[in-house]
Amino acid sequence: MKEIASYGLISWLHVGSALAAMVLGVCVLFRRKGDALHRRLGYAYAASMLLVNLSAFGLYGLFGTFGPFHVAALVSLLTLIAGIRPALRRPRAANWLQHHMVYMYWSVLGLYAAFFSEVMVRVPLGASFAKAVAGATVATMVLGGVFQRRLLRRWGHIGGQS
């Protein structure tokens, strides 16, 4: 608990916006698509993720310099942009909806991979930091990949349909 007491404003902004994004992301993924509430929740998710990614660039306590988690924040930011862009762009491309769904799905999944990585390095399993992070990330992404096609089919947008 001593570590939590040392968190600064940027750390709390990062953690708080990540928790908000986790809740909002799941709400968007598992509720009806395309209505006004979906759009509002989606914008709130995107804003939360923007705060998560931007605040990540203010955190240097782990490596003391730009490190692998900053690279992950860049990838996350690019995935978020790739997911939002097709929905906001006018006129929309023929396959905009599938692109939107796939990138937003991977945006949420990346957030959960980061969360599970954080949990794994704090659980005393005897694994090294790198192995705990890699294991949690790979497991989350593989499981997410298994469910991606099923979810897209459930949402009714797979195989080029829009």
C-alpha positions as a printed NumPy array, in Angstrom:
array([[  0.   ,   0.   ,   0.   ],
       [  3.019,   2.274,   0.394],
       [  3.276,   2.333,  -3.412],
       [ -0.291,   3.661,  -3.819],
       [  0.474,   6.543,  -1.468],
       [  3.276,   7.584,  -3.828],
       [  0.99 ,   7.95 ,  -6.876],
       [  0.944,  11.412,  -8.36 ],
       [ -1.806,  13.144, -10.311],
       [ -0.78 ,  11.603, -13.642],
       [ -0.778,   8.105, -12.12 ],
       [ -4.272,   8.59 , -10.704],
       [ -5.482,  10.036, -14.008],
       [ -4.045,   6.999, -15.787],
       [ -5.6  ,   4.469, -13.393],
       [ -8.964,   6.252, -13.181],
       [ -9.354,   6.69 , -16.915],
       [ -8.271,   3.075, -17.485],
       [-10.927,   1.803, -15.069],
       [-13.564,   3.988, -16.736],
       [-12.484,   2.747, -20.173],
       [-12.653,  -0.886, -19.003],
       [-16.278,  -0.476, -17.9  ],
       [-17.3  ,   1.614, -20.913],
       [-15.533,  -0.699, -23.367],
       [-17.354,  -3.778, -22.119],
       [-20.668,  -1.91 , -22.16 ],
       [-20.132,  -0.924, -25.789],
       [-19.021,  -4.405, -26.842],
       [-21.885,  -6.291, -25.241],
       [-24.876,  -4.078, -25.866],
       [-26.885,  -3.241, -28.978],
       [-24.934,  -1.465, -31.727],
       [-25.694,   1.72 , -33.6  ],
       [-28.177,   3.527, -31.37 ],
       [-27.663,   6.843, -29.57 ],
       [-26.557,   5.176, -26.32 ],
       [-23.974,   3.112, -28.205],
       [-22.549,   6.295, -29.709],
       [-22.491,   8.144, -26.363],
       [-20.815,   5.222, -24.594],
       [-18.396,   4.9  , -27.509],
       [-17.404,   8.563, -27.332],
       [-16.924,   8.251, -23.564],
       [-14.792,   5.131, -24.107],
       [-12.694,   6.931, -26.718],
       [-12.194,   9.94 , -24.434],
       [-11.191,   7.659, -21.546],
       [ -8.741,   5.781, -23.753],
       [ -7.278,   9.034, -25.015],
       [ -6.612,   9.997, -21.381],
       [ -5.136,   6.544, -20.664],
       [ -2.749,   6.782, -23.597],
       [ -1.75 ,  10.416, -23.106],
       [ -1.197,   9.957, -19.371],
       [  0.984,   6.916, -20.108],
       [  3.502,   9.264, -21.713],
       [  3.856,  11.046, -18.375],
       [  4.782,   7.882, -16.467],
       [  8.474,   7.019, -16.367],
       [  8.856,   5.381, -12.954],
       [  9.367,   1.845, -14.271],
       [ 12.236,   2.352, -16.72 ],
       [ 13.177,   5.992, -16.154],
       [ 12.889,   6.645, -19.889],
       [ 10.699,   5.892, -22.893],
       [ 10.057,   2.153, -22.673],
       [  8.021,  -0.735, -24.026],
       [  4.831,   0.405, -22.307],
       [  5.082,   3.749, -24.09 ],
       [  5.302,   1.819, -27.361],
       [  2.191,  -0.11 , -26.274],
       [  0.45 ,   3.224, -25.593],
       [  1.304,   4.347, -29.134],
       [ -0.1  ,   1.111, -30.577],
       [ -3.206,   1.54 , -28.423],
       [ -3.659,   5.118, -29.596],
       [ -3.295,   4.092, -33.257],
       [ -5.797,   1.256, -32.775],
       [ -8.259,   3.669, -31.177],
       [ -7.878,   6.148, -34.041],
       [ -8.251,   3.346, -36.603],
       [-11.492,   2.309, -34.881],
       [-13.01 ,   5.77 , -34.56 ],
       [-12.058,   7.094, -37.978],
       [-14.36 ,   4.876, -40.085],
       [-17.379,   5.833, -37.947],
       [-16.688,   9.567, -38.146],
       [-15.596,   9.74 , -41.772],
       [-18.051,  11.027, -44.388],
       [-18.79 ,   9.663, -46.868],
       [-18.338,   6.262, -45.324],
       [-16.467,   3.486, -47.088],
       [-18.409,   0.349, -48.027],
       [-16.739,  -1.732, -45.298],
       [-16.541,   0.995, -42.642],
       [-18.592,  -0.884, -40.067],
       [-16.444,  -4.013, -40.085],
       [-13.276,  -1.885, -39.751],
       [-14.843,   0.09 , -36.906],
       [-15.891,  -3.053, -35.042],
       [-12.605,  -4.913, -35.482],
       [-10.371,  -2.024, -34.399],
       [-12.564,  -1.022, -31.477],
       [-12.702,  -4.661, -30.362],
       [ -8.891,  -4.835, -30.39 ],
       [ -8.704,  -1.493, -28.594],
       [-10.754,  -2.886, -25.714],
       [ -8.837,  -6.156, -25.814],
       [ -5.504,  -4.317, -25.611],
       [ -6.778,  -2.45 , -22.57 ],
       [ -7.672,  -5.726, -20.875],
       [ -4.302,  -7.231, -21.831],
       [ -2.634,  -4.295, -20.073],
       [ -4.875,  -4.805, -17.04 ],
       [ -4.124,  -8.531, -16.792],
       [ -0.411,  -7.818, -17.246],
       [ -0.572,  -5.351, -14.358],
       [ -2.359,  -7.908, -12.189],
       [  0.119, -10.678, -13.049],
       [  3.184,  -8.662, -12.044],
       [  1.583,  -7.963,  -8.665],
       [  0.605, -11.562,  -7.913],
       [  3.541, -13.439,  -6.344],
       [  3.846, -16.345,  -8.818],
       [  7.629, -16.421,  -8.938],
       [  7.661, -15.492, -12.636],
       [  9.887, -12.691, -13.845],
       [  8.337,  -9.349, -14.719],
       [  8.847,  -9.939, -18.454],
       [  7.353, -13.442, -18.359],
       [  4.333, -12.294, -16.343],
       [  3.617,  -9.412, -18.739],
       [  4.209, -11.496, -21.862],
       [  2.123, -14.402, -20.571],
       [ -0.84 , -12.236, -19.607],
       [ -0.695, -10.28 , -22.866],
       [ -0.404, -13.333, -25.103],
       [ -3.164, -15.199, -23.248],
       [ -5.53 , -12.219, -23.484],
       [ -4.833, -11.645, -27.175],
       [ -5.128, -15.316, -28.124],
       [ -8.428, -15.702, -26.268],
       [ -9.631, -12.442, -27.797],
       [ -8.708, -13.661, -31.252],
       [-10.67 , -16.869, -30.714],
       [-13.795, -14.919, -29.796],
       [-13.435, -12.126, -32.369],
       [-14.979, -13.952, -35.32 ],
       [-17.815, -15.278, -33.173],
       [-18.629, -11.807, -31.884],
       [-18.517, -10.248, -35.344],
       [-20.891, -12.937, -36.564],
       [-23.2  , -12.272, -33.617],
       [-23.146,  -8.566, -34.413],
       [-24.026,  -9.479, -38.003],
       [-21.014,  -7.929, -39.675],
       [-18.574, -10.42 , -41.056],
       [-17.408, -11.35 , -44.486],
       [-17.604,  -7.823, -45.902],
       [-21.209,  -7.11 , -44.903],
       [-21.92 ,  -3.625, -43.606]])
